[in-house]
Amino acid sequence: MLSVIAFHAFPSWMSGGFIGVDIFFVISGFLISTIIFENLNRGTFNFSEFYARRIKRIFPALILVLIATYGFGWFVLIADEYKQLGKHIAAGAGFISNFVLWSESGYFDNTTETKPLLHLWSLGIEEQFYIVWPFILWFAWKRKFNLLTLTIVVALVSFALNLKGIKHDSVATFYSPQTRFWELLSGSTLAWFTLYKKSVYETYKLRIDGWVTRIFYRSEVEADGRIISNFTSIVGCLLLVFGFWRITKDLSFPGNWAVLPVLGAILIILAGPTAWVNRNILSNKIAVWFGLISFPLYLWHWPLLSFARIVIGETPSLNIRISAVAISVFLAWVTFKLVERPIRLGRHTYNMVAVLVVLMAAVGTLGYYTFASNGFPNRVINKDSDVFNYSSHWTGWQTCQIVPNTSTDGGCQIIDNLRPIELVVVGDSHAGHLVSGLRSLVSLKDSNIAVMLHAGCFPTFPVMINGKEFLDCPNNLIGKALDYAIETDSVKTIVLSGYAALKLQVSRFHENQHLSAKQIDDNYEILKIGLINTLTRLTSSTKKVIFVVDNPELLNDPKSCVLRLGLVRCDLRISKQSYLDRNRLYIKLIEELKTKFPSVQFTNSIDFFCNDDFCYGDDASGLWYATRDHLTPHGSRKFIQSFEELFSF
């Protein structure tokens, strides 16, 4: 787990450190399957005993970390963040964090660095494996099935799903148990061979060792298998080192790349305790000590780093990150000595298990109650934080079902369900943050407005290139919304708005520097064709079409600039030149569209947010931005009111 901690704390030092989770999966599958195989073989396997041991191993440290995270979050997280933390605590207590994080990976999701319990996704997959695999093995054993064949077949199916899934949905493949189980099952396969075919392996190892000694030594040397063991462990280590160096978060992972850490871990385990690397490096006192505290260390390190990121509002300094890691090591040691070890080695096992289960259920219930209570908005820290609440844009709006199945991730909102709609706004959340401004316009005060959006969906019809359809939105929801706007007689104005920096992968969190020139060009061409096709269809109608040129993206999180224990330390300005450089493709595209579609009204957004030198996120009257790219209700009103003539009928 040290590589994972290194990746989280010092990502530039170990870009592939996150593959430590995959190594852990192999080791976990090996150890657990060894226990199950041995007990099945002796006829002593007992489900209650198996799960009691797992509960005593995992629950104590996890409960402690969940409670500590909840307590600290009370003082530093505003309502929407604390609400999300409550959900994550409930998911962590129920070992379904991977599913919850998977569901949050859409466009409205906050950055991963500000999720203090993000790391529990791997624990969720591990526990799901522990729930499913013992029952499968027990059932197969009772029916006298071949356990090796079963293990290999299930592993191959999981691996195939992983290869297939990574091409279509990399997020689902990362978090899904069925595309990750093959890693644990690789350890299970090794466990079977170690238990039942060890003598065969040792025979071949000695035979190969004998051949090697005859090649390299003049006199006869007794073959003891160490040459092959050393070779195996060295190759395994080299695979891991290559993975730490070559694999980055920008690659589609797991996919084929996960074979490197999985195979590396298998070879190191297979080499056995006699291999030099295993004996002198992996078994030295320091490595063994870190192994003992590895689980609580994994649990503690990420909340500390994440809260540091939240409080400071940007990536913490090197000294702060080093301090966070040092504190997590200390807390892990204390947790091991005072909590984990006494409970694991204590008596009254089943009474203790019952207490731990009740405590975990209570923590999970508290988390869910916090989520259901919207993060307790009456806490002191929320005194001035409603400005950051995205839902505050929708005060006074009603949910509508004008277009079927558009009620997801924002969906359809309308001022009055009983009156004809005169203005339609279509796009993603950057369409949604315009509603406060539109509602404030005097010229629209008696107009009925509908906003139809979907997370991450740019306002274009599907694009066809060489017979291949590029569907930007699930079930063509945006296309249906645009069709509705064109075909409805009462609609006079259609407004388009979308997060262009995300779509072109030039936002702060979707840097294009890791894309090839062809990929960048492809993204640009798809967006260009989509917008040209969409504007062509819209302008062929009698509707007024307004295209809202996207607002600049800030570098700092406004929440962290004005909150967090009274700290105010951020500059909500960015260099105008840096914005122009980052968004050069988007600006080029807008200029082309202005020339091609003179009847379309384009907002001059850059001039509103920027002067000659800087682009701003606030002014003397208050904050314009709620997040790095979403506007506050105040910012929305200021922005839209500056274009009131444009939006009037």
GUTIZA-886366 format. One record per residue (C-alpha): residue number from 1; x, y, z. Coordinates in steps of 0.05 Angstrom, whole numbers, plus 5000, padded with zeros to 4 digits. Layout:
N
<rec NUM, <X, Y, Z>> ...
% end
This chain:
649
<rec 1, <5000, 5000, 5000>> <rec 2, <5061, 5046, 5006>> <rec 3, <5060, 5057, 4931>> <rec 4, <4987, 5080, 4935>> <rec 5, <5004, 5129, 4991>> <rec 6, <5063, 5154, 4951>> <rec 7, <5018, 5165, 4890>> <rec 8, <4966, 5202, 4930>> <rec 9, <5016, 5246, 4967>> <rec 10, <5070, 5255, 4914>> <rec 11, <5039, 5237, 4847>> <rec 12, <5097, 5268, 4807>> <rec 13, <5145, 5221, 4842>> <rec 14, <5106, 5157, 4829>> <rec 15, <5055, 5167, 4774>> <rec 16, <5035, 5093, 4773>> <rec 17, <5033, 5083, 4848>> <rec 18, <4958, 5069, 4845>> <rec 19, <4972, 4999, 4818>> <rec 20, <4989, 4981, 4890>> <rec 21, <4914, 4967, 4897>> <rec 22, <4920, 4915, 4842>> <rec 23, <4979, 4883, 4877>> <rec 24, <4938, 4883, 4941>> <rec 25, <4881, 4848, 4905>> <rec 26, <4927, 4792, 4884>> <rec 27, <4955, 4783, 4954>> <rec 28, <4886, 4786, 4985>> <rec 29, <4859, 4734, 4937>> <rec 30, <4919, 4689, 4951>> <rec 31, <4913, 4693, 5027>> <rec 32, <4837, 4686, 5031>> <rec 33, <4833, 4630, 4980>> <rec 34, <4889, 4593, 5016>> <rec 35, <4848, 4594, 5080>> <rec 36, <4785, 4572, 5044>> <rec 37, <4819, 4516, 5004>> <rec 38, <4854, 4489, 5066>> <rec 39, <4790, 4488, 5107>> <rec 40, <4748, 4458, 5052>> <rec 41, <4801, 4404, 5042>> <rec 42, <4800, 4388, 5117>> <rec 43, <4724, 4393, 5120>> <rec 44, <4729, 4448, 5173>> <rec 45, <4705, 4508, 5133>> <rec 46, <4653, 4548, 5172>> <rec 47, <4619, 4611, 5145>> <rec 48, <4607, 4642, 5213>> <rec 49, <4679, 4633, 5233>> <rec 50, <4704, 4659, 5166>> <rec 51, <4663, 4723, 5168>> <rec 52, <4675, 4733, 5242>> <rec 53, <4750, 4736, 5227>> <rec 54, <4738, 4785, 5170>> <rec 55, <4696, 4830, 5214>> <rec 56, <4747, 4831, 5270>> <rec 57, <4801, 4846, 5218>> <rec 58, <4766, 4902, 5181>> <rec 59, <4712, 4934, 5223>> <rec 60, <4752, 4964, 5282>> <rec 61, <4798, 5009, 5242>> <rec 62, <4745, 5026, 5191>> <rec 63, <4694, 5047, 5244>> <rec 64, <4747, 5092, 5277>> <rec 65, <4766, 5126, 5212>> <rec 66, <4693, 5136, 5191>> <rec 67, <4677, 5169, 5258>> <rec 68, <4739, 5213, 5256>> <rec 69, <4724, 5234, 5184>> <rec 70, <4652, 5251, 5203>> <rec 71, <4674, 5291, 5263>> <rec 72, <4726, 5332, 5226>> <rec 73, <4679, 5343, 5168>> <rec 74, <4629, 5375, 5214>> <rec 75, <4675, 5435, 5223>> <rec 76, <4704, 5443, 5153>> <rec 77, <4652, 5419, 5102>> <rec 78, <4594, 5461, 5079>> <rec 79, <4525, 5430, 5071>> <rec 80, <4530, 5399, 5001>> <rec 81, <4599, 5370, 5017>> <rec 82, <4577, 5343, 5084>> <rec 83, <4516, 5313, 5052>> <rec 84, <4562, 5276, 5003>> <rec 85, <4607, 5254, 5060>> <rec 86, <4547, 5226, 5096>> <rec 87, <4530, 5186, 5034>> <rec 88, <4602, 5161, 5028>> <rec 89, <4603, 5141, 5102>> <rec 90, <4539, 5101, 5092>> <rec 91, <4569, 5069, 5029>> <rec 92, <4634, 5054, 5065>> <rec 93, <4598, 5022, 5123>> <rec 94, <4558, 4979, 5073>> <rec 95, <4620, 4964, 5031>> <rec 96, <4589, 4992, 4967>> <rec 97, <4633, 5053, 4958>> <rec 98, <4654, 5030, 4889>> <rec 99, <4582, 5031, 4865>> <rec 100, <4568, 5100, 4896>> <rec 101, <4631, 5131, 4867>> <rec 102, <4615, 5099, 4800>> <rec 103, <4547, 5133, 4801>> <rec 104, <4579, 5200, 4819>> <rec 105, <4628, 5200, 4762>> <rec 106, <4583, 5243, 4719>> <rec 107, <4591, 5316, 4703>> <rec 108, <4564, 5346, 4767>> <rec 109, <4614, 5308, 4808>> <rec 110, <4665, 5347, 4849>> <rec 111, <4738, 5331, 4841>> <rec 112, <4766, 5266, 4869>> <rec 113, <4815, 5303, 4913>> <rec 114, <4758, 5331, 4955>> <rec 115, <4726, 5264, 4972>> <rec 116, <4756, 5242, 5039>> <rec 117, <4731, 5170, 5032>> <rec 118, <4747, 5160, 4958>> <rec 119, <4797, 5105, 4974>> <rec 120, <4743, 5059, 5002>> <rec 121, <4724, 5037, 4932>> <rec 122, <4778, 4983, 4934>> <rec 123, <4754, 4959, 5002>> <rec 124, <4684, 4953, 4972>> <rec 125, <4709, 4908, 4916>> <rec 126, <4749, 4866, 4964>> <rec 127, <4691, 4855, 5011>> <rec 128, <4644, 4839, 4954>> <rec 129, <4693, 4786, 4933>> <rec 130, <4695, 4758, 5004>> <rec 131, <4619, 4754, 5004>> <rec 132, <4612, 4719, 4936>> <rec 133, <4674, 4675, 4929>> <rec 134, <4669, 4632, 4992>> <rec 135, <4597, 4612, 4974>> <rec 136, <4618, 4595, 4903>> <rec 137, <4676, 4552, 4927>> <rec 138, <4635, 4518, 4981>> <rec 139, <4579, 4502, 4932>> <rec 140, <4629, 4476, 4880>> <rec 141, <4664, 4434, 4933>> <rec 142, <4598, 4403, 4956>> <rec 143, <4582, 4385, 4883>> <rec 144, <4653, 4357, 4874>> <rec 145, <4669, 4407, 4819>> <rec 146, <4742, 4420, 4800>> <rec 147, <4759, 4483, 4839>> <rec 148, <4819, 4500, 4795>> <rec 149, <4777, 4497, 4732>> <rec 150, <4723, 4539, 4765>> <rec 151, <4773, 4591, 4789>> <rec 152, <4807, 4598, 4721>> <rec 153, <4741, 4601, 4682>> <rec 154, <4713, 4656, 4727>> <rec 155, <4778, 4694, 4724>> <rec 156, <4780, 4691, 4648>> <rec 157, <4708, 4715, 4643>> <rec 158, <4723, 4773, 4690>> <rec 159, <4786, 4790, 4650>> <rec 160, <4747, 4788, 4585>> <rec 161, <4695, 4835, 4614>> <rec 162, <4752, 4881, 4635>> <rec 163, <4781, 4883, 4565>> <rec 164, <4712, 4894, 4534>> <rec 165, <4690, 4946, 4585>> <rec 166, <4752, 4989, 4582>> <rec 167, <4736, 5006, 4509>> <rec 168, <4665, 5029, 4524>> <rec 169, <4662, 5054, 4595>> <rec 170, <4729, 5062, 4631>> <rec 171, <4696, 5089, 4695>> <rec 172, <4650, 5029, 4702>> <rec 173, <4707, 4982, 4688>> <rec 174, <4750, 5015, 4741>> <rec 175, <4697, 5009, 4796>> <rec 176, <4658, 4947, 4776>> <rec 177, <4672, 4883, 4816>> <rec 178, <4661, 4837, 4756>> <rec 179, <4717, 4872, 4718>> <rec 180, <4764, 4870, 4778>> <rec 181, <4752, 4800, 4807>> <rec 182, <4802, 4769, 4759>> <rec 183, <4858, 4803, 4798>> <rec 184, <4837, 4771, 4863>> <rec 185, <4824, 4706, 4827>> <rec 186, <4895, 4707, 4800>> <rec 187, <4917, 4702, 4872>> <rec 188, <4865, 4647, 4883>> <rec 189, <4894, 4607, 4825>> <rec 190, <4964, 4614, 4854>> <rec 191, <4937, 4592, 4922>> <rec 192, <4910, 4528, 4891>> <rec 193, <4976, 4511, 4857>> <rec 194, <5015, 4527, 4920>> <rec 195, <4972, 4480, 4962>> <rec 196, <4961, 4422, 4914>> <rec 197, <5017, 4424, 4862>> <rec 198, <5074, 4451, 4902>> <rec 199, <5114, 4387, 4895>> <rec 200, <5107, 4389, 4819>> <rec 201, <5130, 4461, 4818>> <rec 202, <5189, 4446, 4864>> <rec 203, <5210, 4388, 4819>> <rec 204, <5211, 4430, 4757>> <rec 205, <5245, 4487, 4794>> <rec 206, <5302, 4440, 4817>> <rec 207, <5308, 4411, 4747>> <rec 208, <5314, 4479, 4714>> <rec 209, <5361, 4501, 4770>> <rec 210, <5405, 4441, 4755>> <rec 211, <5409, 4459, 4681>> <rec 212, <5428, 4531, 4698>> <rec 213, <5483, 4510, 4747>> <rec 214, <5514, 4463, 4696>> <rec 215, <5516, 4520, 4645>> <rec 216, <5547, 4572, 4691>> <rec 217, <5591, 4531, 4738>> <rec 218, <5653, 4489, 4721>> <rec 219, <5645, 4440, 4778>> <rec 220, <5581, 4407, 4801>> <rec 221, <5540, 4451, 4847>> <rec 222, <5480, 4425, 4884>> <rec 223, <5415, 4452, 4855>> <rec 224, <5371, 4481, 4910>> <rec 225, <5321, 4521, 4868>> <rec 226, <5345, 4589, 4892>> <rec 227, <5369, 4611, 4823>> <rec 228, <5299, 4604, 4794>> <rec 229, <5268, 4634, 4857>> <rec 230, <5314, 4694, 4852>> <rec 231, <5301, 4701, 4778>> <rec 232, <5226, 4697, 4788>> <rec 233, <5225, 4750, 4843>> <rec 234, <5271, 4797, 4804>> <rec 235, <5227, 4792, 4742>> <rec 236, <5166, 4805, 4786>> <rec 237, <5199, 4866, 4817>> <rec 238, <5219, 4893, 4748>> <rec 239, <5147, 4886, 4724>> <rec 240, <5123, 4926, 4784>> <rec 241, <5177, 4979, 4776>> <rec 242, <5160, 4986, 4702>> <rec 243, <5086, 4992, 4721>> <rec 244, <5101, 5046, 4773>> <rec 245, <5139, 5085, 4720>> <rec 246, <5099, 5072, 4656>> <rec 247, <5027, 5068, 4679>> <rec 248, <4993, 5135, 4691>> <rec 249, <4922, 5157, 4708>> <rec 250, <4915, 5181, 4636>> <rec 251, <4918, 5109, 4609>> <rec 252, <4855, 5068, 4603>> <rec 253, <4861, 5027, 4666>> <rec 254, <4854, 4970, 4686>> <rec 255, <4849, 4939, 4616>> <rec 256, <4912, 4905, 4590>> <rec 257, <4956, 4948, 4634>> <rec 258, <4932, 4915, 4698>> <rec 259, <4968, 4851, 4676>> <rec 260, <5034, 4883, 4695>> <rec 261, <5021, 4891, 4770>> <rec 262, <4981, 4826, 4774>> <rec 263, <5035, 4784, 4741>> <rec 264, <5089, 4819, 4780>> <rec 265, <5055, 4804, 4846>> <rec 266, <5043, 4731, 4826>> <rec 267, <5117, 4721, 4809>> <rec 268, <5141, 4751, 4874>> <rec 269, <5094, 4707, 4915>> <rec 270, <5112, 4647, 4873>> <rec 271, <5187, 4659, 4886>> <rec 272, <5176, 4642, 4959>> <rec 273, <5214, 4662, 5022>> <rec 274, <5282, 4636, 4998>> <rec 275, <5288, 4688, 4942>> <rec 276, <5339, 4742, 4959>> <rec 277, <5291, 4800, 4946>> <rec 278, <5236, 4768, 4988>> <rec 279, <5283, 4749, 5044>> <rec 280, <5325, 4812, 5050>> <rec 281, <5279, 4868, 5026>> <rec 282, <5207, 4847, 5033>> <rec 283, <5219, 4810, 5098>> <rec 284, <5263, 4861, 5134>> <rec 285, <5238, 4890, 5200>> <rec 286, <5216, 4957, 5170>> <rec 287, <5177, 4925, 5113>> <rec 288, <5144, 4876, 5162>> <rec 289, <5125, 4934, 5209>> <rec 290, <5093, 4972, 5153>> <rec 291, <5058, 4908, 5132>> <rec 292, <5028, 4902, 5202>> <rec 293, <4999, 4973, 5200>> <rec 294, <4984, 4973, 5125>> <rec 295, <4908, 4969, 5132>> <rec 296, <4898, 5027, 5182>> <rec 297, <4952, 5066, 5144>> <rec 298, <4913, 5059, 5080>> <rec 299, <4849, 5081, 5116>> <rec 300, <4880, 5142, 5149>> <rec 301, <4925, 5172, 5095>> <rec 302, <4873, 5194, 5044>> <rec 303, <4825, 5231, 5091>> <rec 304, <4884, 5271, 5118>> <rec 305, <4909, 5289, 5048>> <rec 306, <4838, 5303, 5023>> <rec 307, <4820, 5349, 5082>> <rec 308, <4886, 5386, 5073>> <rec 309, <4866, 5397, 5000>> <rec 310, <4796, 5421, 5020>> <rec 311, <4819, 5469, 5075>> <rec 312, <4875, 5500, 5034>> <rec 313, <4835, 5503, 4969>> <rec 314, <4891, 5478, 4926>> <rec 315, <4944, 5423, 4924>> <rec 316, <4978, 5426, 4992>> <rec 317, <5051, 5443, 4996>> <rec 318, <5104, 5388, 4999>> <rec 319, <5115, 5400, 5074>> <rec 320, <5040, 5393, 5088>> <rec 321, <5035, 5329, 5048>> <rec 322, <5096, 5300, 5083>> <rec 323, <5065, 5319, 5150>> <rec 324, <4999, 5287, 5130>> <rec 325, <5034, 5222, 5113>> <rec 326, <5075, 5223, 5177>> <rec 327, <5011, 5235, 5219>> <rec 328, <4976, 5178, 5182>> <rec 329, <5034, 5131, 5199>> <rec 330, <5029, 5151, 5272>> <rec 331, <4953, 5143, 5273>> <rec 332, <4960, 5075, 5238>> <rec 333, <5009, 5051, 5291>> <rec 334, <4964, 5075, 5348>> <rec 335, <4903, 5043, 5314>> <rec 336, <4940, 4977, 5306>> <rec 337, <4966, 4976, 5377>> <rec 338, <4905, 5001, 5415>> <rec 339, <4847, 4980, 5371>> <rec 340, <4862, 4928, 5317>> <rec 341, <4907, 4881, 5355>> <rec 342, <4869, 4877, 5421>> <rec 343, <4803, 4863, 5385>> <rec 344, <4833, 4812, 5337>> <rec 345, <4869, 4774, 5392>> <rec 346, <4816, 4783, 5445>> <rec 347, <4768, 4732, 5472>> <rec 348, <4692, 4729, 5467>> <rec 349, <4696, 4731, 5392>> <rec 350, <4622, 4727, 5376>> <rec 351, <4603, 4780, 5427>> <rec 352, <4656, 4826, 5399>> <rec 353, <4632, 4812, 5328>> <rec 354, <4561, 4830, 5348>> <rec 355, <4585, 4896, 5379>> <rec 356, <4625, 4913, 5317>> <rec 357, <4566, 4898, 5271>> <rec 358, <4520, 4942, 5312>> <rec 359, <4572, 4999, 5313>> <rec 360, <4582, 4994, 5238>> <rec 361, <4507, 4996, 5227>> <rec 362, <4502, 5057, 5272>> <rec 363, <4557, 5093, 5235>> <rec 364, <4525, 5076, 5168>> <rec 365, <4457, 5100, 5193>> <rec 366, <4488, 5165, 5218>> <rec 367, <4519, 5175, 5149>> <rec 368, <4454, 5163, 5113>> <rec 369, <4416, 5209, 5162>> <rec 370, <4467, 5264, 5146>> <rec 371, <4456, 5253, 5072>> <rec 372, <4380, 5254, 5081>> <rec 373, <4386, 5318, 5123>> <rec 374, <4423, 5353, 5067>> <rec 375, <4488, 5359, 5107>> <rec 376, <4456, 5396, 5165>> <rec 377, <4453, 5465, 5133>> <rec 378, <4442, 5500, 5200>> <rec 379, <4514, 5487, 5222>> <rec 380, <4556, 5550, 5234>> <rec 381, <4601, 5538, 5174>> <rec 382, <4540, 5543, 5128>> <rec 383, <4523, 5614, 5151>> <rec 384, <4543, 5645, 5084>> <rec 385, <4549, 5583, 5041>> <rec 386, <4481, 5581, 5007>> <rec 387, <4513, 5620, 4951>> <rec 388, <4550, 5556, 4931>> <rec 389, <4489, 5512, 4930>> <rec 390, <4473, 5494, 4858>> <rec 391, <4400, 5480, 4875>> <rec 392, <4391, 5552, 4897>> <rec 393, <4388, 5570, 4823>> <rec 394, <4322, 5532, 4819>> <rec 395, <4283, 5568, 4873>> <rec 396, <4212, 5577, 4847>> <rec 397, <4221, 5529, 4788>> <rec 398, <4179, 5466, 4777>> <rec 399, <4199, 5398, 4750>> <rec 400, <4171, 5384, 4681>> <rec 401, <4165, 5323, 4636>> <rec 402, <4160, 5359, 4569>> <rec 403, <4211, 5312, 4537>> <rec 404, <4207, 5240, 4563>> <rec 405, <4266, 5214, 4605>> <rec 406, <4300, 5282, 4613>> <rec 407, <4293, 5285, 4688>> <rec 408, <4363, 5258, 4703>> <rec 409, <4421, 5301, 4728>> <rec 410, <4383, 5366, 4727>> <rec 411, <4331, 5345, 4676>> <rec 412, <4275, 5392, 4657>> <rec 413, <4256, 5452, 4699>> <rec 414, <4201, 5502, 4682>> <rec 415, <4172, 5565, 4712>> <rec 416, <4099, 5548, 4700>> <rec 417, <4072, 5481, 4676>> <rec 418, <4006, 5512, 4657>> <rec 419, <4030, 5565, 4608>> <rec 420, <4059, 5560, 4538>> <rec 421, <4134, 5559, 4537>> <rec 422, <4167, 5619, 4502>> <rec 423, <4241, 5608, 4517>> <rec 424, <4279, 5542, 4520>> <rec 425, <4350, 5533, 4547>> <rec 426, <4386, 5469, 4526>> <rec 427, <4453, 5442, 4548>> <rec 428, <4491, 5416, 4608>> <rec 429, <4499, 5446, 4678>> <rec 430, <4527, 5509, 4645>> <rec 431, <4457, 5517, 4618>> <rec 432, <4429, 5506, 4688>> <rec 433, <4470, 5560, 4721>> <rec 434, <4439, 5612, 4674>> <rec 435, <4370, 5605, 4703>> <rec 436, <4378, 5654, 4761>> <rec 437, <4400, 5707, 4711>> <rec 438, <4344, 5693, 4662>> <rec 439, <4292, 5695, 4717>> <rec 440, <4318, 5764, 4739>> <rec 441, <4308, 5798, 4672>> <rec 442, <4253, 5849, 4671>> <rec 443, <4240, 5834, 4598>> <rec 444, <4226, 5761, 4615>> <rec 445, <4188, 5769, 4680>> <rec 446, <4122, 5748, 4647>> <rec 447, <4153, 5694, 4602>> <rec 448, <4150, 5620, 4614>> <rec 449, <4219, 5589, 4610>> <rec 450, <4239, 5515, 4606>> <rec 451, <4310, 5490, 4618>> <rec 452, <4327, 5420, 4591>> <rec 453, <4395, 5394, 4609>> <rec 454, <4436, 5332, 4623>> <rec 455, <4502, 5327, 4659>> <rec 456, <4562, 5332, 4612>> <rec 457, <4520, 5336, 4549>> <rec 458, <4537, 5392, 4500>> <rec 459, <4476, 5422, 4464>> <rec 460, <4483, 5387, 4397>> <rec 461, <4447, 5334, 4358>> <rec 462, <4484, 5267, 4349>> <rec 463, <4542, 5270, 4300>> <rec 464, <4551, 5220, 4243>> <rec 465, <4622, 5212, 4215>> <rec 466, <4637, 5157, 4164>> <rec 467, <4575, 5120, 4184>> <rec 468, <4593, 5121, 4259>> <rec 469, <4547, 5158, 4307>> <rec 470, <4577, 5199, 4363>> <rec 471, <4521, 5205, 4413>> <rec 472, <4540, 5257, 4465>> <rec 473, <4482, 5243, 4511>> <rec 474, <4446, 5181, 4537>> <rec 475, <4384, 5164, 4497>> <rec 476, <4395, 5226, 4455>> <rec 477, <4362, 5268, 4509>> <rec 478, <4392, 5333, 4484>> <rec 479, <4371, 5317, 4413>> <rec 480, <4299, 5306, 4436>> <rec 481, <4300, 5372, 4474>> <rec 482, <4325, 5409, 4413>> <rec 483, <4271, 5376, 4370>> <rec 484, <4219, 5398, 4420>> <rec 485, <4244, 5470, 4419>> <rec 486, <4242, 5472, 4342>> <rec 487, <4174, 5439, 4335>> <rec 488, <4136, 5477, 4390>> <rec 489, <4101, 5538, 4361>> <rec 490, <4100, 5578, 4426>> <rec 491, <4176, 5576, 4433>> <rec 492, <4206, 5641, 4408>> <rec 493, <4278, 5635, 4433>> <rec 494, <4326, 5576, 4439>> <rec 495, <4388, 5586, 4483>> <rec 496, <4447, 5538, 4478>> <rec 497, <4500, 5532, 4532>> <rec 498, <4553, 5480, 4548>> <rec 499, <4619, 5468, 4584>> <rec 500, <4665, 5474, 4524>> <rec 501, <4730, 5465, 4562>> <rec 502, <4707, 5397, 4585>> <rec 503, <4683, 5376, 4517>> <rec 504, <4750, 5394, 4485>> <rec 505, <4788, 5366, 4544>> <rec 506, <4823, 5431, 4560>> <rec 507, <4793, 5443, 4629>> <rec 508, <4837, 5443, 4690>> <rec 509, <4819, 5371, 4704>> <rec 510, <4819, 5345, 4632>> <rec 511, <4886, 5370, 4605>> <rec 512, <4897, 5355, 4531>> <rec 513, <4972, 5349, 4539>> <rec 514, <4965, 5274, 4546>> <rec 515, <4925, 5267, 4482>> <rec 516, <4956, 5257, 4414>> <rec 517, <4949, 5312, 4362>> <rec 518, <4899, 5267, 4325>> <rec 519, <4856, 5257, 4387>> <rec 520, <4854, 5332, 4399>> <rec 521, <4835, 5344, 4326>> <rec 522, <4782, 5289, 4329>> <rec 523, <4750, 5321, 4391>> <rec 524, <4749, 5388, 4357>> <rec 525, <4720, 5361, 4292>> <rec 526, <4665, 5323, 4327>> <rec 527, <4645, 5385, 4366>> <rec 528, <4650, 5429, 4304>> <rec 529, <4607, 5383, 4261>> <rec 530, <4556, 5376, 4318>> <rec 531, <4549, 5451, 4327>> <rec 532, <4545, 5465, 4252>> <rec 533, <4492, 5412, 4242>> <rec 534, <4453, 5437, 4303>> <rec 535, <4456, 5511, 4285>> <rec 536, <4437, 5495, 4213>> <rec 537, <4374, 5460, 4237>> <rec 538, <4357, 5513, 4289>> <rec 539, <4367, 5572, 4242>> <rec 540, <4323, 5539, 4189>> <rec 541, <4265, 5550, 4236>> <rec 542, <4235, 5618, 4254>> <rec 543, <4264, 5616, 4324>> <rec 544, <4313, 5665, 4353>> <rec 545, <4377, 5627, 4370>> <rec 546, <4426, 5650, 4425>> <rec 547, <4492, 5615, 4437>> <rec 548, <4521, 5630, 4505>> <rec 549, <4597, 5630, 4497>> <rec 550, <4624, 5592, 4557>> <rec 551, <4652, 5629, 4617>> <rec 552, <4726, 5621, 4635>> <rec 553, <4747, 5568, 4685>> <rec 554, <4782, 5590, 4749>> <rec 555, <4843, 5558, 4780>> <rec 556, <4821, 5562, 4853>> <rec 557, <4758, 5534, 4885>> <rec 558, <4717, 5594, 4911>> <rec 559, <4690, 5553, 4969>> <rec 560, <4760, 5546, 4997>> <rec 561, <4774, 5620, 4987>> <rec 562, <4720, 5646, 5033>> <rec 563, <4706, 5588, 5081>> <rec 564, <4744, 5534, 5118>> <rec 565, <4757, 5557, 5189>> <rec 566, <4756, 5631, 5168>> <rec 567, <4813, 5624, 5118>> <rec 568, <4811, 5674, 5060>> <rec 569, <4872, 5663, 5017>> <rec 570, <4853, 5653, 4944>> <rec 571, <4858, 5700, 4885>> <rec 572, <4798, 5689, 4840>> <rec 573, <4833, 5719, 4780>> <rec 574, <4866, 5682, 4723>> <rec 575, <4910, 5709, 4669>> <rec 576, <4870, 5726, 4608>> <rec 577, <4927, 5703, 4564>> <rec 578, <4928, 5634, 4598>> <rec 579, <4853, 5629, 4586>> <rec 580, <4861, 5647, 4512>> <rec 581, <4918, 5598, 4504>> <rec 582, <4881, 5541, 4537>> <rec 583, <4817, 5554, 4498>> <rec 584, <4846, 5572, 4431>> <rec 585, <4808, 5516, 4395>> <rec 586, <4742, 5537, 4426>> <rec 587, <4753, 5610, 4409>> <rec 588, <4772, 5592, 4338>> <rec 589, <4709, 5550, 4332>> <rec 590, <4665, 5607, 4358>> <rec 591, <4694, 5655, 4307>> <rec 592, <4679, 5605, 4251>> <rec 593, <4608, 5596, 4275>> <rec 594, <4596, 5672, 4279>> <rec 595, <4617, 5678, 4206>> <rec 596, <4576, 5618, 4183>> <rec 597, <4513, 5635, 4223>> <rec 598, <4504, 5711, 4224>> <rec 599, <4432, 5704, 4249>> <rec 600, <4454, 5669, 4312>> <rec 601, <4466, 5715, 4372>> <rec 602, <4531, 5701, 4410>> <rec 603, <4544, 5728, 4479>> <rec 604, <4609, 5765, 4486>> <rec 605, <4626, 5728, 4550>> <rec 606, <4701, 5741, 4549>> <rec 607, <4691, 5816, 4552>> <rec 608, <4644, 5808, 4611>> <rec 609, <4689, 5765, 4654>> <rec 610, <4756, 5793, 4630>> <rec 611, <4793, 5858, 4620>> <rec 612, <4858, 5865, 4581>> <rec 613, <4898, 5827, 4633>> <rec 614, <4855, 5783, 4677>> <rec 615, <4790, 5743, 4680>> <rec 616, <4753, 5750, 4746>> <rec 617, <4711, 5706, 4791>> <rec 618, <4682, 5762, 4834>> <rec 619, <4673, 5836, 4842>> <rec 620, <4658, 5885, 4898>> <rec 621, <4586, 5862, 4899>> <rec 622, <4601, 5789, 4913>> <rec 623, <4623, 5722, 4884>> <rec 624, <4607, 5705, 4811>> <rec 625, <4631, 5633, 4816>> <rec 626, <4605, 5576, 4860>> <rec 627, <4657, 5526, 4834>> <rec 628, <4715, 5534, 4786>> <rec 629, <4668, 5536, 4727>> <rec 630, <4596, 5543, 4753>> <rec 631, <4565, 5611, 4768>> <rec 632, <4532, 5631, 4833>> <rec 633, <4460, 5658, 4828>> <rec 634, <4492, 5728, 4837>> <rec 635, <4542, 5715, 4782>> <rec 636, <4488, 5688, 4737>> <rec 637, <4445, 5750, 4746>> <rec 638, <4504, 5798, 4734>> <rec 639, <4524, 5760, 4671>> <rec 640, <4454, 5753, 4640>> <rec 641, <4433, 5824, 4658>> <rec 642, <4492, 5851, 4619>> <rec 643, <4460, 5819, 4557>> <rec 644, <4387, 5837, 4572>> <rec 645, <4374, 5865, 4503>> <rec 646, <4398, 5800, 4472>> <rec 647, <4348, 5758, 4511>> <rec 648, <4288, 5803, 4502>> <rec 649, <4234, 5780, 4452>> 
% end
